[in-house]
């Protein structure tokens, strides 16, 4: 058994014991009469109702942690939570049934030692406390004998699981081979071709060519499904002009927003912190002497400019460094400055002048904002009236005449983003509405209201060629150009075989080294990398590219460095994870075999009774 596997086996025992205690604490609110009732059995070993309940509850807790809310049990059942919990319990009990058959057990002395080491049973001095032990078990609704028997079975099961898992070993050649494949790299030379390589430009197609292209690409000329919609729209701006705003309200708002209208001078600042005074003084000296730029100092710390950017700061926000930074007349760097985080050098990139806006200058802005706020509240009050009118038989057009609602029509395809169609709420409703739905008033993100009616659904329709002739000609020309460029690229392969190079044929060459399988080359089609890994050294190929093609040569295959620190670390982690996964798969397979061998009996009525506690 490897050291890693020993750690896994020992850790599993402690995890099991911890889960037993955690699962029991607070469990007294539900108990089907101790260990006497079961939801079934595997072989001769019963599955207690309490055990099944705890596993279902654990599954629900896990979902709650993942999604941030407790799912209704009916929905959890639809996801198969109860079945998953039952499968886990069956697997565990199958192992315990086999340990009983084989006579694997844990002695009293060993069991007592493990109980004494469980932190939940410790007193204030950190040692085992009988009163704490009795209290925890009392809260669980179990007796000491019931808990100890349960723990004895759990630990015995881990012994059997350990025996199964210990046989799993990942062969080094397996890991080395996979790492070698994943980190093998390529050196390539490539060049892009476009329509400039053609002797003559592509002209207009013959009528037969155009018709053939049109018929071969119907999707390009088919109008999407169109929903003809009538809508009513009422915006806060539509009511804001009628709102009266008092002088007192304006002055109160100005006082509340004084920080928005009156801002002190700010500066765009970067802060480069050093871990010790010696390094900081050396950097400041080099900066002052001109032997290093501020960018050099940042790179020397292994940082990017984005890592040290503080944004716009006031003197007060900079704390003790504020005086030095604001002593600069404009953009520049400070000397060595002490901060709470250590010695630092600051750079100012721009000065943002103080801004002071008087009440009189802010009056119009405040009036507009307060009027809009009031209008939004008025719209909330109007929503009921509009809904009542629609419920009483009024049409959207009637809302326009009676309430001043803006009405209009729209051919909705899902690709409209102007006016009311720019709102997500409108788009969602327009997509989901049916011709049988009655209009209902809904709110928009800016506080506006809308209602819509679906008048007709026009199915997708292929447009006649004469209506899309210009688009069809442009499409044919693009496709024909790409085909001719690719043909020219393929003809060049013979020239390369005869000794020519892309440069000698007038192309601009580019080289990439150490190209990995997941890399993408800037300016090249995504397929270039995959094509490079299919070539033999010295081989050429053509890769399709938008509007043209790329010629590609594989220059060299670079084997992965199997001995670097990174390689050793990655391979070790990979081997551990694969061994753990294989171990779990093997345990699952053995448990399934034990289930089949021992036989399973389930009491569906009792299972339903336990599930009912979660309803």
Order of alpha helices (4+ residues) and beta strands (2+ residues): alpha-beta-beta-alpha-alpha-alpha-alpha-alpha-alpha-alpha-beta-alpha-beta-beta-alpha-alpha-alpha-beta-beta-alpha-alpha-alpha-beta-alpha-beta-beta-beta-beta-alpha-alpha-beta-alpha-beta-beta-beta-alpha-beta-alpha-beta-beta-alpha-beta-alpha
